Amino acid sequence: MAGNKKAKGKVEQVKGKAKEAVGRTIGNERMEAEGRMEGARGDARQAKEKAKDVFKH
């Protein structure tokens, strides 16, 4: 289960970076900001899962 959540966090990070890059390329500030937010959500999810792993062992 935890692996699935970690993978979901990684996917959010990648999608966010891609969306941010596309937004920057086409000059769409809103898309760029959405990409940053999605990437940050992925970062937070990954950090939470890593913290859980530390306390589990």
Number of C-alpha atoms within 10 A of each C-alpha: 5 11 9 9 15 19 14 15 24 18 15 22 24 16 17 24 20 16 20 23 17 15 18 16 11 10 11 13 13 12 18 22 16 16 25 20 17 22 24 17 17 24 16 14 20 20 14 14 15 14 11 12 11 8 7 7 5
